[in-house]
Amino acid sequence: MIYPDVDLDKWIEKNDLEIVDYVCPGGCGKTYQTTVPVVTKESNGLQSPLHECGEGYWAVIMTPRTAEALAFWEKLV
């Protein structure tokens, strides 16, 4: 993954994303948010900072940015 140095609000608007709150699956009850812009070969998204509660956890939401990626995700949904 690549972590672009971009304005979070502009990234969210450009990619039609939203910040999502997650509760730690490790059981500590801490809430964390997807606020870190990320890019993969075929998707743009947001990732939460690494949360270390026992094992390391993070949440990621992605949106396809190529026609091939969109076709792949449409097969899964």
PDB file with one MODEL, atoms N, CA, C and O in Angstrom:
MODEL        1
ATOM      1  N   MET A   1       0.829  -1.180   0.000  1.00  0.00           N
ATOM      2  CA  MET A   1       0.000   0.000   0.000  1.00  0.00           C
ATOM      3  C   MET A   1       0.871   1.241   0.000  1.00  0.00           C
ATOM      4  O   MET A   1       1.972   1.257   0.550  1.00  0.00           O
ATOM      5  N   ILE A   2       0.355   2.262  -0.623  1.00  0.00           N
ATOM      6  CA  ILE A   2       1.002   3.568  -0.634  1.00  0.00           C
ATOM      7  C   ILE A   2       0.148   4.496   0.217  1.00  0.00           C
ATOM      8  O   ILE A   2      -1.081   4.452   0.157  1.00  0.00           O
ATOM      9  N   TYR A   3       0.795   5.321   0.996  1.00  0.00           N
ATOM     10  CA  TYR A   3       0.112   6.276   1.861  1.00  0.00           C
ATOM     11  C   TYR A   3       0.367   7.681   1.323  1.00  0.00           C
ATOM     12  O   TYR A   3       1.360   8.309   1.689  1.00  0.00           O
ATOM     13  N   PRO A   4      -0.529   8.189   0.448  1.00  0.00           N
ATOM     14  CA  PRO A   4      -0.286   9.505  -0.150  1.00  0.00           C
ATOM     15  C   PRO A   4      -0.433  10.631   0.870  1.00  0.00           C
ATOM     16  O   PRO A   4      -1.248  10.555   1.789  1.00  0.00           O
ATOM     17  N   ASP A   5       0.360  11.661   0.690  1.00  0.00           N
ATOM     18  CA  ASP A   5       0.294  12.846   1.547  1.00  0.00           C
ATOM     19  C   ASP A   5      -0.709  13.810   0.918  1.00  0.00           C
ATOM     20  O   ASP A   5      -0.335  14.717   0.175  1.00  0.00           O
ATOM     21  N   VAL A   6      -1.988  13.599   1.227  1.00  0.00           N
ATOM     22  CA  VAL A   6      -3.058  14.400   0.641  1.00  0.00           C
ATOM     23  C   VAL A   6      -3.956  14.945   1.748  1.00  0.00           C
ATOM     24  O   VAL A   6      -3.941  14.450   2.875  1.00  0.00           O
ATOM     25  N   ASP A   7      -4.724  15.954   1.418  1.00  0.00           N
ATOM     26  CA  ASP A   7      -5.706  16.506   2.338  1.00  0.00           C
ATOM     27  C   ASP A   7      -6.824  15.478   2.523  1.00  0.00           C
ATOM     28  O   ASP A   7      -7.418  15.035   1.541  1.00  0.00           O
ATOM     29  N   LEU A   8      -7.116  15.096   3.763  1.00  0.00           N
ATOM     30  CA  LEU A   8      -8.100  14.055   4.048  1.00  0.00           C
ATOM     31  C   LEU A   8      -9.479  14.411   3.496  1.00  0.00           C
ATOM     32  O   LEU A   8     -10.131  13.562   2.888  1.00  0.00           O
ATOM     33  N   ASP A   9      -9.930  15.634   3.693  1.00  0.00           N
ATOM     34  CA  ASP A   9     -11.261  16.030   3.220  1.00  0.00           C
ATOM     35  C   ASP A   9     -11.364  15.947   1.694  1.00  0.00           C
ATOM     36  O   ASP A   9     -12.375  15.485   1.165  1.00  0.00           O
ATOM     37  N   LYS A  10     -10.333  16.389   0.997  1.00  0.00           N
ATOM     38  CA  LYS A  10     -10.336  16.317  -0.471  1.00  0.00           C
ATOM     39  C   LYS A  10     -10.299  14.864  -0.943  1.00  0.00           C
ATOM     40  O   LYS A  10     -10.965  14.512  -1.917  1.00  0.00           O
ATOM     41  N   TRP A  11      -9.523  14.013  -0.254  1.00  0.00           N
ATOM     42  CA  TRP A  11      -9.428  12.590  -0.591  1.00  0.00           C
ATOM     43  C   TRP A  11     -10.799  11.911  -0.446  1.00  0.00           C
ATOM     44  O   TRP A  11     -11.216  11.130  -1.301  1.00  0.00           O
ATOM     45  N   ILE A  12     -11.472  12.226   0.640  1.00  0.00           N
ATOM     46  CA  ILE A  12     -12.796  11.650   0.895  1.00  0.00           C
ATOM     47  C   ILE A  12     -13.775  12.076  -0.194  1.00  0.00           C
ATOM     48  O   ILE A  12     -14.521  11.253  -0.726  1.00  0.00           O
ATOM     49  N   GLU A  13     -13.767  13.360  -0.520  1.00  0.00           N
ATOM     50  CA  GLU A  13     -14.677  13.867  -1.550  1.00  0.00           C
ATOM     51  C   GLU A  13     -14.357  13.282  -2.923  1.00  0.00           C
ATOM     52  O   GLU A  13     -15.259  12.843  -3.636  1.00  0.00           O
ATOM     53  N   LYS A  14     -13.099  13.275  -3.289  1.00  0.00           N
ATOM     54  CA  LYS A  14     -12.680  12.776  -4.606  1.00  0.00           C
ATOM     55  C   LYS A  14     -13.054  11.312  -4.804  1.00  0.00           C
ATOM     56  O   LYS A  14     -13.446  10.914  -5.901  1.00  0.00           O
ATOM     57  N   ASN A  15     -12.935  10.507  -3.748  1.00  0.00           N
ATOM     58  CA  ASN A  15     -13.147   9.070  -3.873  1.00  0.00           C
ATOM     59  C   ASN A  15     -14.492   8.596  -3.332  1.00  0.00           C
ATOM     60  O   ASN A  15     -14.743   7.394  -3.254  1.00  0.00           O
ATOM     61  N   ASP A  16     -15.352   9.535  -2.960  1.00  0.00           N
ATOM     62  CA  ASP A  16     -16.679   9.221  -2.431  1.00  0.00           C
ATOM     63  C   ASP A  16     -16.581   8.225  -1.272  1.00  0.00           C
ATOM     64  O   ASP A  16     -17.240   7.185  -1.265  1.00  0.00           O
ATOM     65  N   LEU A  17     -15.744   8.571  -0.299  1.00  0.00           N
ATOM     66  CA  LEU A  17     -15.532   7.735   0.883  1.00  0.00           C
ATOM     67  C   LEU A  17     -16.093   8.441   2.109  1.00  0.00           C
ATOM     68  O   LEU A  17     -16.467   9.612   2.043  1.00  0.00           O
ATOM     69  N   GLU A  18     -16.149   7.735   3.212  1.00  0.00           N
ATOM     70  CA  GLU A  18     -16.512   8.362   4.478  1.00  0.00           C
ATOM     71  C   GLU A  18     -15.706   7.727   5.593  1.00  0.00           C
ATOM     72  O   GLU A  18     -15.329   6.557   5.520  1.00  0.00           O
ATOM     73  N   ILE A  19     -15.448   8.509   6.620  1.00  0.00           N
ATOM     74  CA  ILE A  19     -14.744   7.999   7.795  1.00  0.00           C
ATOM     75  C   ILE A  19     -15.696   7.076   8.545  1.00  0.00           C
ATOM     76  O   ILE A  19     -16.850   7.423   8.797  1.00  0.00           O
ATOM     77  N   VAL A  20     -15.193   5.896   8.897  1.00  0.00           N
ATOM     78  CA  VAL A  20     -16.004   4.896   9.584  1.00  0.00           C
ATOM     79  C   VAL A  20     -15.397   4.628  10.954  1.00  0.00           C
ATOM     80  O   VAL A  20     -14.180   4.507  11.089  1.00  0.00           O
ATOM     81  N   ASP A  21     -16.249   4.536  11.966  1.00  0.00           N
ATOM     82  CA  ASP A  21     -15.824   4.180  13.320  1.00  0.00           C
ATOM     83  C   ASP A  21     -15.915   2.667  13.490  1.00  0.00           C
ATOM     84  O   ASP A  21     -16.901   2.051  13.084  1.00  0.00           O
ATOM     85  N   TYR A  22     -14.891   2.074  14.088  1.00  0.00           N
ATOM     86  CA  TYR A  22     -14.877   0.649  14.392  1.00  0.00           C
ATOM     87  C   TYR A  22     -14.565   0.455  15.868  1.00  0.00           C
ATOM     88  O   TYR A  22     -13.826   1.240  16.462  1.00  0.00           O
ATOM     89  N   VAL A  23     -15.125  -0.580  16.448  1.00  0.00           N
ATOM     90  CA  VAL A  23     -14.802  -0.961  17.820  1.00  0.00           C
ATOM     91  C   VAL A  23     -13.795  -2.097  17.735  1.00  0.00           C
ATOM     92  O   VAL A  23     -13.959  -3.013  16.929  1.00  0.00           O
ATOM     93  N   CYS A  24     -12.776  -2.045  18.543  1.00  0.00           N
ATOM     94  CA  CYS A  24     -11.695  -3.027  18.525  1.00  0.00           C
ATOM     95  C   CYS A  24     -12.247  -4.459  18.601  1.00  0.00           C
ATOM     96  O   CYS A  24     -12.994  -4.789  19.522  1.00  0.00           O
ATOM     97  N   PRO A  25     -11.876  -5.305  17.633  1.00  0.00           N
ATOM     98  CA  PRO A  25     -12.316  -6.702  17.685  1.00  0.00           C
ATOM     99  C   PRO A  25     -11.544  -7.512  18.724  1.00  0.00           C
ATOM    100  O   PRO A  25     -11.894  -8.660  19.000  1.00  0.00           O
ATOM    101  N   GLY A  26     -10.499  -6.924  19.300  1.00  0.00           N
ATOM    102  CA  GLY A  26      -9.698  -7.624  20.293  1.00  0.00           C
ATOM    103  C   GLY A  26     -10.294  -7.599  21.689  1.00  0.00           C
ATOM    104  O   GLY A  26      -9.802  -8.278  22.590  1.00  0.00           O
ATOM    105  N   GLY A  27     -11.350  -6.820  21.874  1.00  0.00           N
ATOM    106  CA  GLY A  27     -12.043  -6.845  23.148  1.00  0.00           C
ATOM    107  C   GLY A  27     -11.776  -5.690  24.094  1.00  0.00           C
ATOM    108  O   GLY A  27     -12.373  -5.647  25.170  1.00  0.00           O
ATOM    109  N   CYS A  28     -10.901  -4.744  23.743  1.00  0.00           N
ATOM    110  CA  CYS A  28     -10.620  -3.642  24.671  1.00  0.00           C
ATOM    111  C   CYS A  28     -11.721  -2.581  24.649  1.00  0.00           C
ATOM    112  O   CYS A  28     -11.825  -1.775  25.574  1.00  0.00           O
ATOM    113  N   GLY A  29     -12.544  -2.579  23.596  1.00  0.00           N
ATOM    114  CA  GLY A  29     -13.646  -1.632  23.507  1.00  0.00           C
ATOM    115  C   GLY A  29     -13.286  -0.281  22.919  1.00  0.00           C
ATOM    116  O   GLY A  29     -14.161   0.569  22.762  1.00  0.00           O
ATOM    117  N   LYS A  30     -12.010  -0.059  22.585  1.00  0.00           N
ATOM    118  CA  LYS A  30     -11.592   1.222  22.026  1.00  0.00           C
ATOM    119  C   LYS A  30     -12.186   1.403  20.624  1.00  0.00           C
ATOM    120  O   LYS A  30     -12.248   0.463  19.832  1.00  0.00           O
ATOM    121  N   THR A  31     -12.618   2.627  20.342  1.00  0.00           N
ATOM    122  CA  THR A  31     -13.134   2.958  19.013  1.00  0.00           C
ATOM    123  C   THR A  31     -12.019   3.639  18.219  1.00  0.00           C
ATOM    124  O   THR A  31     -11.297   4.486  18.744  1.00  0.00           O
ATOM    125  N   TYR A  32     -11.893   3.263  16.970  1.00  0.00           N
ATOM    126  CA  TYR A  32     -10.904   3.900  16.101  1.00  0.00           C
ATOM    127  C   TYR A  32     -11.539   4.173  14.751  1.00  0.00           C
ATOM    128  O   TYR A  32     -12.564   3.581  14.414  1.00  0.00           O
ATOM    129  N   GLN A  33     -10.930   5.079  13.963  1.00  0.00           N
ATOM    130  CA  GLN A  33     -11.526   5.555  12.723  1.00  0.00           C
ATOM    131  C   GLN A  33     -10.617   5.330  11.522  1.00  0.00           C
ATOM    132  O   GLN A  33      -9.394   5.274  11.652  1.00  0.00           O
ATOM    133  N   THR A  34     -11.234   5.203  10.356  1.00  0.00           N
ATOM    134  CA  THR A  34     -10.494   5.121   9.104  1.00  0.00           C
ATOM    135  C   THR A  34     -10.197   6.553   8.646  1.00  0.00           C
ATOM    136  O   THR A  34     -11.041   7.203   8.028  1.00  0.00           O
ATOM    137  N   THR A  35      -8.999   7.031   8.952  1.00  0.00           N
ATOM    138  CA  THR A  35      -8.631   8.425   8.644  1.00  0.00           C
ATOM    139  C   THR A  35      -7.316   8.554   7.882  1.00  0.00           C
ATOM    140  O   THR A  35      -6.831   9.668   7.683  1.00  0.00           O
ATOM    141  N   VAL A  36      -6.731   7.439   7.455  1.00  0.00           N
ATOM    142  CA  VAL A  36      -5.443   7.471   6.769  1.00  0.00           C
ATOM    143  C   VAL A  36      -5.665   7.128   5.291  1.00  0.00           C
ATOM    144  O   VAL A  36      -6.060   6.003   4.987  1.00  0.00           O
ATOM    145  N   PRO A  37      -5.419   8.078   4.351  1.00  0.00           N
ATOM    146  CA  PRO A  37      -5.578   7.778   2.925  1.00  0.00           C
ATOM    147  C   PRO A  37      -4.596   6.693   2.479  1.00  0.00           C
ATOM    148  O   PRO A  37      -3.425   6.700   2.859  1.00  0.00           O
ATOM    149  N   VAL A  38      -5.105   5.749   1.655  1.00  0.00           N
ATOM    150  CA  VAL A  38      -4.268   4.669   1.131  1.00  0.00           C
ATOM    151  C   VAL A  38      -4.584   4.441  -0.344  1.00  0.00           C
ATOM    152  O   VAL A  38      -5.686   4.725  -0.813  1.00  0.00           O
ATOM    153  N   VAL A  39      -3.588   3.923  -1.061  1.00  0.00           N
ATOM    154  CA  VAL A  39      -3.728   3.581  -2.475  1.00  0.00           C
ATOM    155  C   VAL A  39      -3.137   2.197  -2.684  1.00  0.00           C
ATOM    156  O   VAL A  39      -2.055   1.894  -2.181  1.00  0.00           O
ATOM    157  N   THR A  40      -3.849   1.360  -3.426  1.00  0.00           N
ATOM    158  CA  THR A  40      -3.293   0.088  -3.882  1.00  0.00           C
ATOM    159  C   THR A  40      -3.262   0.141  -5.403  1.00  0.00           C
ATOM    160  O   THR A  40      -3.611   1.159  -6.000  1.00  0.00           O
ATOM    161  N   LYS A  41      -2.854  -0.930  -6.017  1.00  0.00           N
ATOM    162  CA  LYS A  41      -2.762  -0.959  -7.478  1.00  0.00           C
ATOM    163  C   LYS A  41      -4.087  -0.600  -8.146  1.00  0.00           C
ATOM    164  O   LYS A  41      -4.103   0.083  -9.171  1.00  0.00           O
ATOM    165  N   GLU A  42      -5.200  -1.060  -7.567  1.00  0.00           N
ATOM    166  CA  GLU A  42      -6.480  -0.853  -8.230  1.00  0.00           C
ATOM    167  C   GLU A  42      -7.533  -0.145  -7.379  1.00  0.00           C
ATOM    168  O   GLU A  42      -8.668   0.023  -7.825  1.00  0.00           O
ATOM    169  N   SER A  43      -7.180   0.272  -6.166  1.00  0.00           N
ATOM    170  CA  SER A  43      -8.182   0.874  -5.292  1.00  0.00           C
ATOM    171  C   SER A  43      -7.616   2.055  -4.519  1.00  0.00           C
ATOM    172  O   SER A  43      -6.411   2.149  -4.286  1.00  0.00           O
ATOM    173  N   ASN A  44      -8.513   2.956  -4.127  1.00  0.00           N
ATOM    174  CA  ASN A  44      -8.210   4.046  -3.209  1.00  0.00           C
ATOM    175  C   ASN A  44      -9.064   3.834  -1.975  1.00  0.00           C
ATOM    176  O   ASN A  44     -10.149   3.259  -2.062  1.00  0.00           O
ATOM    177  N   GLY A  45      -8.586   4.291  -0.829  1.00  0.00           N
ATOM    178  CA  GLY A  45      -9.391   4.090   0.353  1.00  0.00           C
ATOM    179  C   GLY A  45      -8.883   4.813   1.571  1.00  0.00           C
ATOM    180  O   GLY A  45      -8.067   5.731   1.495  1.00  0.00           O
ATOM    181  N   LEU A  46      -9.400   4.361   2.707  1.00  0.00           N
ATOM    182  CA  LEU A  46      -9.035   4.896   4.013  1.00  0.00           C
ATOM    183  C   LEU A  46      -8.722   3.728   4.941  1.00  0.00           C
ATOM    184  O   LEU A  46      -9.394   2.697   4.915  1.00  0.00           O
ATOM    185  N   GLN A  47      -7.707   3.907   5.746  1.00  0.00           N
ATOM    186  CA  GLN A  47      -7.297   2.893   6.716  1.00  0.00           C
ATOM    187  C   GLN A  47      -7.256   3.529   8.093  1.00  0.00           C
ATOM    188  O   GLN A  47      -6.986   4.722   8.230  1.00  0.00           O
ATOM    189  N   SER A  48      -7.523   2.735   9.098  1.00  0.00           N
ATOM    190  CA  SER A  48      -7.366   3.237  10.463  1.00  0.00           C
ATOM    191  C   SER A  48      -5.900   3.128  10.858  1.00  0.00           C
ATOM    192  O   SER A  48      -5.168   2.324  10.282  1.00  0.00           O
ATOM    193  N   PRO A  49      -5.461   3.914  11.823  1.00  0.00           N
ATOM    194  CA  PRO A  49      -4.130   3.694  12.376  1.00  0.00           C
ATOM    195  C   PRO A  49      -4.081   2.298  13.004  1.00  0.00           C
ATOM    196  O   PRO A  49      -5.110   1.785  13.444  1.00  0.00           O
ATOM    197  N   LEU A  50      -2.912   1.688  13.049  1.00  0.00           N
ATOM    198  CA  LEU A  50      -2.760   0.370  13.664  1.00  0.00           C
ATOM    199  C   LEU A  50      -3.152   0.443  15.128  1.00  0.00           C
ATOM    200  O   LEU A  50      -2.693   1.316  15.865  1.00  0.00           O
ATOM    201  N   HIS A  51      -4.001  -0.481  15.541  1.00  0.00           N
ATOM    202  CA  HIS A  51      -4.436  -0.557  16.936  1.00  0.00           C
ATOM    203  C   HIS A  51      -3.902  -1.866  17.495  1.00  0.00           C
ATOM    204  O   HIS A  51      -4.279  -2.942  17.030  1.00  0.00           O
ATOM    205  N   GLU A  52      -3.050  -1.785  18.462  1.00  0.00           N
ATOM    206  CA  GLU A  52      -2.440  -2.982  19.021  1.00  0.00           C
ATOM    207  C   GLU A  52      -3.101  -3.341  20.345  1.00  0.00           C
ATOM    208  O   GLU A  52      -2.830  -2.739  21.383  1.00  0.00           O
ATOM    209  N   CYS A  53      -3.958  -4.320  20.277  1.00  0.00           N
ATOM    210  CA  CYS A  53      -4.646  -4.845  21.450  1.00  0.00           C
ATOM    211  C   CYS A  53      -4.466  -6.360  21.353  1.00  0.00           C
ATOM    212  O   CYS A  53      -5.285  -7.050  20.745  1.00  0.00           O
ATOM    213  N   GLY A  54      -3.417  -6.861  21.941  1.00  0.00           N
ATOM    214  CA  GLY A  54      -3.078  -8.260  21.687  1.00  0.00           C
ATOM    215  C   GLY A  54      -2.430  -8.301  20.318  1.00  0.00           C
ATOM    216  O   GLY A  54      -1.272  -7.912  20.163  1.00  0.00           O
ATOM    217  N   GLU A  55      -3.167  -8.770  19.325  1.00  0.00           N
ATOM    218  CA  GLU A  55      -2.686  -8.720  17.946  1.00  0.00           C
ATOM    219  C   GLU A  55      -2.893  -7.310  17.417  1.00  0.00           C
ATOM    220  O   GLU A  55      -3.648  -6.531  18.000  1.00  0.00           O
ATOM    221  N   GLY A  56      -2.226  -6.978  16.316  1.00  0.00           N
ATOM    222  CA  GLY A  56      -2.438  -5.672  15.704  1.00  0.00           C
ATOM    223  C   GLY A  56      -3.679  -5.703  14.826  1.00  0.00           C
ATOM    224  O   GLY A  56      -3.862  -6.639  14.048  1.00  0.00           O
ATOM    225  N   TYR A  57      -4.529  -4.695  14.939  1.00  0.00           N
ATOM    226  CA  TYR A  57      -5.734  -4.596  14.126  1.00  0.00           C
ATOM    227  C   TYR A  57      -5.767  -3.265  13.412  1.00  0.00           C
ATOM    228  O   TYR A  57      -5.295  -2.257  13.937  1.00  0.00           O
ATOM    229  N   TRP A  58      -6.328  -3.260  12.209  1.00  0.00           N
ATOM    230  CA  TRP A  58      -6.658  -2.021  11.541  1.00  0.00           C
ATOM    231  C   TRP A  58      -7.823  -2.296  10.604  1.00  0.00           C
ATOM    232  O   TRP A  58      -8.021  -3.428  10.161  1.00  0.00           O
ATOM    233  N   ALA A  59      -8.566  -1.290  10.314  1.00  0.00           N
ATOM    234  CA  ALA A  59      -9.709  -1.387   9.416  1.00  0.00           C
ATOM    235  C   ALA A  59      -9.382  -0.619   8.145  1.00  0.00           C
ATOM    236  O   ALA A  59      -8.688   0.397   8.181  1.00  0.00           O
ATOM    237  N   VAL A  60      -9.886  -1.109   7.031  1.00  0.00           N
ATOM    238  CA  VAL A  60      -9.658  -0.460   5.745  1.00  0.00           C
ATOM    239  C   VAL A  60     -10.965  -0.460   4.960  1.00  0.00           C
ATOM    240  O   VAL A  60     -11.669  -1.468   4.920  1.00  0.00           O
ATOM    241  N   ILE A  61     -11.287   0.665   4.339  1.00  0.00           N
ATOM    242  CA  ILE A  61     -12.382   0.725   3.384  1.00  0.00           C
ATOM    243  C   ILE A  61     -11.786   1.153   2.053  1.00  0.00           C
ATOM    244  O   ILE A  61     -10.956   2.061   2.007  1.00  0.00           O
ATOM    245  N   MET A  62     -12.203   0.508   0.974  1.00  0.00           N
ATOM    246  CA  MET A  62     -11.608   0.762  -0.333  1.00  0.00           C
ATOM    247  C   MET A  62     -12.699   0.991  -1.372  1.00  0.00           C
ATOM    248  O   MET A  62     -13.834   0.538  -1.220  1.00  0.00           O
ATOM    249  N   THR A  63     -12.325   1.703  -2.428  1.00  0.00           N
ATOM    250  CA  THR A  63     -13.187   1.869  -3.586  1.00  0.00           C
ATOM    251  C   THR A  63     -12.356   1.589  -4.833  1.00  0.00           C
ATOM    252  O   THR A  63     -11.235   2.085  -4.940  1.00  0.00           O
ATOM    253  N   PRO A  64     -12.876   0.807  -5.779  1.00  0.00           N
ATOM    254  CA  PRO A  64     -12.114   0.493  -6.988  1.00  0.00           C
ATOM    255  C   PRO A  64     -11.831   1.756  -7.796  1.00  0.00           C
ATOM    256  O   PRO A  64     -12.659   2.664  -7.853  1.00  0.00           O
ATOM    257  N   ARG A  65     -10.646   1.807  -8.425  1.00  0.00           N
ATOM    258  CA  ARG A  65     -10.336   2.970  -9.260  1.00  0.00           C
ATOM    259  C   ARG A  65     -10.066   2.592 -10.703  1.00  0.00           C
ATOM    260  O   ARG A  65      -9.723   3.454 -11.513  1.00  0.00           O
ATOM    261  N   THR A  66     -10.216   1.307 -11.043  1.00  0.00           N
ATOM    262  CA  THR A  66     -10.081   0.868 -12.432  1.00  0.00           C
ATOM    263  C   THR A  66     -11.302   0.032 -12.802  1.00  0.00           C
ATOM    264  O   THR A  66     -11.991  -0.495 -11.928  1.00  0.00           O
ATOM    265  N   ALA A  67     -11.561  -0.085 -14.087  1.00  0.00           N
ATOM    266  CA  ALA A  67     -12.694  -0.893 -14.552  1.00  0.00           C
ATOM    267  C   ALA A  67     -12.505  -2.351 -14.154  1.00  0.00           C
ATOM    268  O   ALA A  67     -13.474  -3.023 -13.804  1.00  0.00           O
ATOM    269  N   GLU A  68     -11.264  -2.852 -14.202  1.00  0.00           N
ATOM    270  CA  GLU A  68     -10.989  -4.242 -13.826  1.00  0.00           C
ATOM    271  C   GLU A  68     -11.271  -4.479 -12.348  1.00  0.00           C
ATOM    272  O   GLU A  68     -11.834  -5.510 -11.978  1.00  0.00           O
ATOM    273  N   ALA A  69     -10.882  -3.533 -11.509  1.00  0.00           N
ATOM    274  CA  ALA A  69     -11.131  -3.663 -10.073  1.00  0.00           C
ATOM    275  C   ALA A  69     -12.625  -3.629  -9.788  1.00  0.00           C
ATOM    276  O   ALA A  69     -13.118  -4.392  -8.958  1.00  0.00           O
ATOM    277  N   LEU A  70     -13.342  -2.756 -10.467  1.00  0.00           N
ATOM    278  CA  LEU A  70     -14.787  -2.676 -10.280  1.00  0.00           C
ATOM    279  C   LEU A  70     -15.453  -3.986 -10.688  1.00  0.00           C
ATOM    280  O   LEU A  70     -16.341  -4.470  -9.987  1.00  0.00           O
ATOM    281  N   ALA A  71     -15.037  -4.563 -11.811  1.00  0.00           N
ATOM    282  CA  ALA A  71     -15.611  -5.843 -12.266  1.00  0.00           C
ATOM    283  C   ALA A  71     -15.336  -6.943 -11.241  1.00  0.00           C
ATOM    284  O   ALA A  71     -16.208  -7.768 -10.968  1.00  0.00           O
ATOM    285  N   PHE A  72     -14.139  -6.959 -10.679  1.00  0.00           N
ATOM    286  CA  PHE A  72     -13.791  -7.959  -9.654  1.00  0.00           C
ATOM    287  C   PHE A  72     -14.690  -7.836  -8.448  1.00  0.00           C
ATOM    288  O   PHE A  72     -15.236  -8.840  -7.988  1.00  0.00           O
ATOM    289  N   TRP A  73     -14.865  -6.619  -7.912  1.00  0.00           N
ATOM    290  CA  TRP A  73     -15.676  -6.430  -6.721  1.00  0.00           C
ATOM    291  C   TRP A  73     -17.147  -6.698  -6.984  1.00  0.00           C
ATOM    292  O   TRP A  73     -17.855  -7.159  -6.089  1.00  0.00           O
ATOM    293  N   GLU A  74     -17.619  -6.425  -8.179  1.00  0.00           N
ATOM    294  CA  GLU A  74     -19.025  -6.701  -8.507  1.00  0.00           C
ATOM    295  C   GLU A  74     -19.304  -8.196  -8.487  1.00  0.00           C
ATOM    296  O   GLU A  74     -20.430  -8.604  -8.203  1.00  0.00           O
ATOM    297  N   LYS A  75     -18.310  -9.016  -8.782  1.00  0.00           N
ATOM    298  CA  LYS A  75     -18.481 -10.477  -8.704  1.00  0.00           C
ATOM    299  C   LYS A  75     -18.666 -10.933  -7.266  1.00  0.00           C
ATOM    300  O   LYS A  75     -19.382 -11.901  -7.009  1.00  0.00           O
ATOM    301  N   LEU A  76     -18.030 -10.250  -6.332  1.00  0.00           N
ATOM    302  CA  LEU A  76     -18.071 -10.641  -4.946  1.00  0.00           C
ATOM    303  C   LEU A  76     -19.314 -10.171  -4.215  1.00  0.00           C
ATOM    304  O   LEU A  76     -19.755 -10.804  -3.256  1.00  0.00           O
ATOM    305  N   VAL A  77     -19.871  -9.073  -4.662  1.00  0.00           N
ATOM    306  CA  VAL A  77     -21.005  -8.477  -3.941  1.00  0.00           C
ATOM    307  C   VAL A  77     -22.314  -8.977  -4.505  1.00  0.00           C
ATOM    308  O   VAL A  77     -23.381  -8.589  -4.028  1.00  0.00           O
TER     309      VAL A  77
ENDMDL
END
